[in-house]
Amino acid sequence: MVSAGAPATSPSFIGNLVERSPFLAGLALVVLTVLTHAVILAAPGFYANDEWQKFDHIRLHGFWDFARAYGTIRPGPEFGYPVRPIGFMQQGIAAQWMQSAPWVSHLVGVANHALVAVTFVWVLRRAGVASATAFVAGMLFVLSPLTTMATGWLAASFDQLYILFLLFAAAAIVKLPAEGMSARRAALILLATTAALLAKETAIVAPGVVLLLGYLAWSANPKGFSWRPFGMAFVIVLLPVVAYLLFRVPAITVSIAGHSDPAYTPDLRNVPGNAWRFFAFPFRLKLVEMSAAVFRSPWQPLLAGAVHLALVGAVYRSFGARYVPAYVAGYFLFLLPVMALPNPGIQCLYGAALAMSLAIAAVWERLLANRHPGPALLIAAAAVCLFAHGLVIQRQFYDVGQCQTRFLASVDTLLAQQPAATTASIVVVPEPGAPMRIGIRAVSAREAYTTNGRPIVTFESPDQREAAPPVDDALRVRMTAACTLSPK
């Protein structure tokens, strides 16, 4: 799937477009990204308090105070404590339009996605992948459900950024067999890796990226392959990764010892279950999360896993056994840092979409070149199903955004109606079917909804940690299934 492994297709319209006018090909990918993420752009709000906390900080204290607070590189008390100055600066810029023009904030994620797709195609072309295959892989990456969460959820855009920077590093690495290592190329690899680490911690997989690219180069040309340039790149990439890990040793130790937030406490017993869910997720066409609860049905995950396994078989039939471990490694490589966590999110699949998109595109082009229209049609149908899955996730963003917007409007209206001389406090009592979790995410741990260290809005639910005991004179309100509030 790289260099000699790419299918030798005859000239096509797509291939000619990429060869003769790479600018138009890139522009086409950008337009495709915007059009196919219109639902996200139209979503009226966000669905997690991560974004709202940044919004409150900027609104109450100004952007430069936000930059000082979140742009500082600090080790933190646990590995879950984020050290992401590059990602936070982007998030802070986008957060300023969360209420006044939500589409502008969403556009940041969509623009990131388009940029990653264009860069992905560029790296594939530099690696020797056929023009048509590279462009189709870029299209499939744009449409992949593995990328939808990171594109639509601003708090998950960090996954986009670190993948983008690692692609810049890969662009230099894939040229090593032909052009060798230079000071300029070494500096580019070092800077791109460092930027990736400062965008998201998951970039510690960068040395694995070098090994994977080296393996692919060997698979394409075993006789003319040399590990020496890739070994040099491995050492260069390893330097910032080791420095980063040493900087965070205290936090990592706390997390491994189980003294941190349970969400960031790794346990090797979680690995098999997470690996299975990540593998089956793309073809579970109605899923928007990856919890153990949604995998209780045995036949649906088995069917989805069988379809994904069929793709692995198609890689084997089309390109041989060498590319099967390359695909599996490429799919799971970016997931390794979160595989042992109790509940990793599907936004972590953003990097996995690179391997899946290239595999589908390469198999499809090979089938067409070998005049196998039936199997090629099945591959195209699988790609359509993946896009349909992405639309399901986009629709969830839109529905949650609407719900959260109505909830916050009701909260603000009720708080404004309370007498100024009293301490405003609201207790939300959910009716059956009311999406209380969306309400909790809209107001919990937000400075704008806290007075004297106590939350203004609490929830009557014994199984929720956010359900703090209310004050005696609090206003009790019902939360309906339509996400609105009304006095009891």
ABEGO torsion letter per residue (X at the ends): XBEAABBBBBBBAAAAAAAABAAAAAAAAAAAAAAAAAAAAABABBABAAAAAAAAAAAAAEAAAAAAAAABBBAEABAABBBBAAAAAAAAAAAAAAAABAAAAAAAAAAAAAAAAAAAAAAAAAAGBBAAAAAAAAAAAAABAAAAAAAABAAAAAAAAAAAAAAAAAAAAAAAAAAEBBAAAAAAAAAAAAAAAAABAAAAAAAAAAAAAAAAAAAABAAABBAAAAAAAAAAAAAAAAAAAAAAAAAAAAAAAGABBAAABBBAAAAAAAAAAAAAAAABAABABABAAAAABAAAAAAAAAAAAAAAAAAAAAAEAAAAAAAAAAAAAAAAAAAABABBBAAAAAAAAAAAAAAAAAAAAAAAAAGBAAAAAAAAAAAAAAAAAAAAAAAAAAAAAAAAAAAAAAAAAAAAABBAABBBBBBBBBBBGBBAAAAAAAABGBAAABBGGBBABBBBBAABAABBBBBAABBBBBBBAAGBBBBX
